[in-house]
Amino acid sequence: MLEFSLFYCETFSFEYNSLKRSGRSPLHVGIIYSSEKKVIEKLAGELKRGLEEQRHTVFMYADSADNFRGIAGCRYLIIGSYATAAFKPKTPSRLTAALHKVPGIAGKRSIAFVPRSAMGEKKALATLMNDMEKQGCFLIDQRAFGSEKEAYEFARSVNLK
């Protein structure tokens, strides 16, 4: 048992030190997504997979979640929505309500994302960012993903500090 503990500690120490040498340390990242469309859930899942490959700890929450335990300790938030209408899109009401319930959201570095669509993606992204800024989020990026692979590649290569 003692040998296993020492091996585990040495392995963790090696991985942590290699991350430190590369200038990156593991972070806590929260993903909140609109559960009304399956495509958003799939994109959020690929973002989680890509971030976990960078050894970040990722907490995923649907907008229908009752509690958002762990979000207050996250340094970054990634929030996903969709275009509700082509000409006057709004952030879905459940996602807006969820943003009001999230504790400690003010001042978090945030990334907004929507799925790429034929019409309304830019306006949907703008309204989502506006709602996030009303809650006190500090936006650092916004994305419209055309595929799950694109979301995964973004999460794998994003440099969070």
N, C-alpha and C positions, 0 to 999 in steps of 0.2 A: 504494500500500500504506500509506503514511504517513497519507494522508487517511482511509482506512477505519479505521485504528487510532485516530486522533483522534476520529472520529465515534463509534466504539464506546465510547471512554473517556468522552466527553461524555454519551452516552446513558445509560451505566451510572451516571455521577455524578448525572445529573438524576433517574433513578429512585431511586437510593439516598437522595438528599437529600429527595425528596418523601416517601419513607417515614419518614425521620427527622423531618420537619416534622409528619407526622401522628401522631407519637409511637410509631410501630411500626417495628421493624427486622426484616429477614428472619431467621428462626430455622431451626434444623435440627430436624426432627420425625421420629421413628421410628414406624412402624406395624407391629405384630406381630399376625398373625391366625391363627386356626385354619383349616387348609386342608381339613378334613374335610367342610365344607359350602360349597357354591358361593355361597350367599347372604352368608356372611361375607366372602368374597373380593370380591364385588361392592360390599358396603358399604364395605370398606377402600379399594377403588378410587375410590369417590365421595368419601370423606374426603380421599384424596390429591389429587383434582382440585380440591376446594374450597380446600384449604390452599395448593396451588400458585397458585391465583388471587390469594391474598394475598401471593404472592411468597416463600413459605417453601420451603425445600428439604426434600423428603420422601423418606425411605428406607422401602421396603416389604419386609417379610420374612414368608414363610409359616413356620409352626411347623416345617416339615420342612427348613428351610434348614440347610446345614452350617456356615456362618459368618455372623456378624452384624456384619460390618465396617461401620463408620460409626456404629453405635449409641452408642458411648461419647461421641461428639461431639454427640449430640442433647440438646437441652434438655428436650424433651417426648417422652413415649411414649404411644401410643394402642394399646391391646390389645383384641382382639376375640375373643369366644368364643360359645358357644351353650349352650342348655339340654340336657344329656345325658339327663335324666329329669325327669318332672313333679314328683315328690315329694322326691327326694333328688338334686338335680343336683350334678355334680362338674365341675371344670374338666377338659377332655379331657387325657388322659395325654401326648399329644405336645406340647400347649401348655405343660403344666407342666414337661416336660423342657426345652423351649425356653427358658422363663423361667429355669431353672437355668443354662443355657449362656450366656445373654446377659451380656457383660462390662460392668461399670460401671452396672448397673441401679439400684443403691442410691442414693437421694436424688433420682431423676428425678421431675419433675412428671408425673403420669400421668392418663390418662382411660381408663376401662373402657367397653366397649360390647358389647351383645348384640342380636340381632334380636328384635323384638317377636313374641311368640307367645301362644297361648291360655293356657298354664299353664307355670309354672316360671321365667319370665323374671326375676322379682325374686330368687328364690333362686339362680339361675345367676349373676346379677350380683353378689350378695353373696359367693358362693364364689370368683368370679374376683377380686373386690377383696381378699378375705382372702388368696388366694395371692399377689397382687401385693404386698400389705403385708408378707408373710413374706419377700419378696425385697428389701424396703427401699424400694419405690416410695412416693412421696408423692402420694396420690390427690387430685385437684382436682375431678374430675367423673365422673359415670357416666351412661350413656345406654342406652335401649332404642329402637332405630330401627325404625319401621314400614315404611319404604320407602327406596329408594336416594336419592330426591329429598330426603327428610328428613335423611339423612346428609350429602348435599351442602350443603344449606342451613345445617346446623349448622357444618360445616367452613368455609364461606364467611363466616360471621358470628362465629365464636368469636374472642375477643380474647386472644391469647397474648402475654405480656410477657416 
